[in-house]
Amino acid sequence: MTFPAPYDTWFPDAAFDSTYGFDESALRRVRPVAAPPGLAETWRRWRAEAKGVDAAPRTLSSETVEGREVSVVEHAGADGIRLRSWIVGPATGAARVGIVHSHGYGGRDAIDLARVPDDAAAIFPVARGLPTLNAGVGAPELVEQHVLAGLDDPDRYVLGLCARDLWLAADTLLAAAGDLPLYYVGESFGGGIGALALPWDDRYIGATLIVPSFGQYDERLAVPCLGSGEVVRAHVAAHPEAREQLRLFDASSTLGFTRVPVRVEAALWDDYVPPPGQFGVANAVRDLDLEVLPAGHAEYPGSDAAAARAVRRGRAHLTRALRAAS
């Protein structure tokens, strides 16, 4: 199998062409999936219901990491289950902004401060069911079970619950750090659930979504991948009615309702989250800062420098969003 340059030399042993035949020009033309009737009303109902849930945070432990106070906290999820997260205070003084910083489908075993400025407080929520803090809590741990859990019931579908849990994580951060403007950071799984949750929470001033998942299911379901999308593709092939069940949870459909500036870091090659899905999410944004990455979910020549550059530009986007909101 021959791949387009430079991927033929970067990933010669890849199982398939993870550009899926799209160049950057074609990716920029991928249309978001139109929101089905009732999408906004359903998500607004869920947001209203979450406002009635007391996060009731409780600190379980604290330590100092890189000069910052880091605590493990327990708090309510959208349906009242108890979840655990890390909360990080600012390096010095009072925080100017609060960051809700999600993770990929592997979960999280430690905090990562690369995208958290010194003058920010942050919460690092761990999605229900996922390691390390919430393994098996409220959802199956295994990805192939997790991504399908509750799909037949919109109120119980795990991706919707994970997105709704982010609202309670934000409540928990603000209870600890005070009334702050919020900024969202999420990668892959976290990018997708952030795109589901962000439009309905008016506390946010902006977001960065890195190689976001769960977008443009028309494209995702048409191609193979190595990530959770392959599980969903196989399920829909066996149960065609599931395509309709996914419509409320398409990140390209929900993100079109967002009015705040959003930065999307989308990849031209990615065998875990197909690029047409990522760009479907990006192309839904009204106020878009797009960074095109050579590849996602992979190391390649120059990837460390590209990642460092993306972090710098992501921090700059946060600064601009904070300035515009003040």
N, C-alpha and C positions, 0 to 999 in steps of 0.2 A: 504494500500500500504506500502511495506517495502522498506526502503532506506538503502544503504550501510552505515556502521559506518564511521565516527561519525555523519553523517547527520541525521540518524534516531532519535538521541537525540537532535541535534541542530535545526533541522527544521521538527519536527514531523507533523506539519499541512500543509506542502508544498503541492501544487496541483499536483506535479509530481516530478519524480526523475531528479534533475537538474545536475546530472553527465551524463545523457543521456546514461548510460551504459558504459562510458569510464573511465578507470583508467588512471593514469599518463603515463604509458607505451604506451597505445593505443593513447593517445592524442599527444604524441611526434611523432607518426607515421602518423598523419593527414597530407596529402599532400596539399600544396597550389594549387589553381586552376590555370592551365596553362594560361598564357596571350593569349588572342585571337589575331589574326592578326590585326595590326593597333593600338593596345593599346598604345605602346610607342610613335608612331608618333602623335597620337591624343593628348596625354598629353603634348608632347613637343610643339605642335602647341598652345595649351592653355597657356603654360608657356610663349611662345614668345609673344602672344597677351597680356598677363598680364604685360609684360615688357613695353608695349606701353601705359599703363594706368597710369596716374599721380595720385598717392594716395592723393595728395593735402591735407595733414592733417591740421586740425584746432583745437586748444585747446578750449574746452568749459568751463572747470572749473578745479581748482586745490586745493588740500588740503594736509596736512601732516598726514600720517598714519604709525604708528610704526616707526617713525623717518625717513620716506621716503616721497619724493614728489610723490603724486599720482594725475594724471590728467585724466579727461575724454576727449577723442579726437574723432573727426569725420574725417572719411577718405573714400576714394573710395573703392568700392568692384570691383570684376572682370569685371562686366558689367557696371560700372560707378555709381551704386547706392551709396548712402552715408550711411555708417555704423558707429557705435560707439564702442569704446574700452576703456579700462583703460590702461594707461602707468605708469609704476613705475620706478623711478630712483634708482640707487644704494644707499646703506645706507651711505657710505662715499666714497670720491674720485671718480675717473673715473671708469666706468664699464669695466670689462675684457671680458664679454660675454653678448649676448642678448638672452633672452628666450621668445619664442612664446608659450604661455600657454593657451591651449584650455580647453573645459569643456564637461560635459555630456549633454544628450538630454534635461535635464531640464533647460538648459541655465545657466546663472550666475547672481547673485545679489550682489556679492562682490568679491574682490580679495582674493587670498589665497597664502601667501608667503612661505608656508612650503617647497616648492621645488625651491625657488628662493634665492640663496646665497646673502650675503651682497654685494658682488662685481659684481652683475649682474643687468642689466636693463631688464625690462620685459614688454611685452604687453599681456594683457588679452583680446583677441578679443572675441566678442559674435557673434555667427553665425547668418546669416540673418534669420529673422523671429522669433528669439527666445528671451525670456525675459532675463534680464530686459531691456537692452539698445536697443535691436533691435526687440522688439516684433512686429510682423506683417510687418516688413520692408523687402520687397523683396521676401517674402515667407510666407506661412501660419504659424501661431503660433502653432496650435494644431499638436502634433506629428503625429497622424494618417493621417493628410493631408500633413504635411511637408515632411515626408519621401518618399512620392509618387510624389511630385510636379515636373512636367516637365519630368517624366520618359520616355515619348515617344520621347523625343528630347535630344540626348546626350549633345548638347551645352547648354541646359536649365535645365538639371536635377539638382535638388537642392543640392544633395550631392556633385556633381562635382563643382557646383558654390561655395559651402561652402569651399571646399578644395582650389579652386582657389583664394578665398578671403583671405586665409592665406598668400598667396604671397604678397598681398597688405598690410596686417597687418604687415608683416615683413618689407616692405618698410617704413611703418609709424614709426616703432620702430627705424630703422636705421636713419631716418631723424631726430629723436629726440635725439638719443644717440650716433650717430657717426657710423663709419664703424667698426662693431664688427662681430666676428664669432657668428653664431646662433646655438641654441640648442632648440629642440622642446619637449614640454611636453603636452600630451593629454590623457584624460581618457574617456573610453567608446565611445560615439559619437566622442569626440575629438581625441581619439586614432585612430579611423577608418579614419576620414578625414585627419588626419596627415599622415597616411600610404599612402593615395592617393596623397597627395601633396609633401611629402618629397623627393621622388626620382628625381624630376625634378628641384629642387632648389639647386644649388651648393654652396649656402652660409651656409649651415648647416654642423656642425661637428658631430652631433649625436642627439639622441632622446630617450625619454622614453615614451612608449605606455602602458597605464594601462587598463587592461581588454578591449582591443580594439574591436570595433564593425565593421560591414560591411565586414567581412572576411569569405572566404570559403562558398559561397552561396550554393554550393551543399549540404553542411552539414546544414547550417542555414535554408534552405527551407524545410528540411526533418523533422524538429522537432518543437514543440510548444515552445513559450517563453512568457514572460510578457512584453517584450520591443518592440521596433519598428519593430523588425524582424517578429513579428506575423502579423503586418499589411501588410508587404511585402509578407509574406507567403500566406495570404489569397488572396492578389491581384494576385499573380502569379498563384494560383490555379484557379482563375476565368479567368485570361488572360495569358495563357501559353507563349505567345510571349514575355512577360515581362522578362522571364528568360534570353533571349538574350540581352535585353536592359540593364540588370544589369552587363554585363560582363566587361565593361570598368570601373566599379566602385567597383570591388572586391579588398578589401585591401590586400588580400593574393596574388593577381596577381601583383599589382603595387609594393608592397614592395620588391619583388625580384629584382627590378632594383636599389635598394638603395645600395650604397657602404660604407656609414658611419656606425659606430657602433650604434646599436639600442638595448636598453634594453626593454624587454617586461615583464610585470607583468601579468601573466595569471592564471586564477582560475580553480580549479578542479570542483567546483559547482557554477553555476550561472544561475538563472532563468530568467534574463534579456538579457544577451548575452551568448548564448550557448558556453560552453568551446571548443567544436571542432572548432568553428569559431575563437575563440581567438588563439588557438594553430596553426590553419592554417596560421594565420598572423605571429606568432612567427617563425614557421618552414620555412617561406620564407626568413628570414633574414640571410645574409651571415656572418656578424660579430655580433653574438647574445650574449647578457647577459640576461638569462632567470631566472626570479624568479617565482616559483610556489606558488600561494596563495591557502589556503584551500578553500576559497569561495570568490565570488565577488558580489557586489551590495547587501551585507548583513552584519549584525552584528552577531558575533558568539563568543564563549569563546576564549579570546586571540586576538580578531580582532584589538583592539587598539594597542597592542604591535606589531602585524604583520604590521599594517599600518605605525607605527613609524619606524620600521626596514626597510620597503620598501622605505620610504622617505630618510633615511640615505644612503641606497645603491644607490638610484637614484642620490643623490647629488654626491656620489663618482664616479658614472659612468660619470656624467657631467665633473668632475674634470679630469678624465682619458682622456676623449675625447678632452678636451681643451689642455691638455698636449701633446697628440699625434699630434694635429693639429698645435702646435706652433713650 
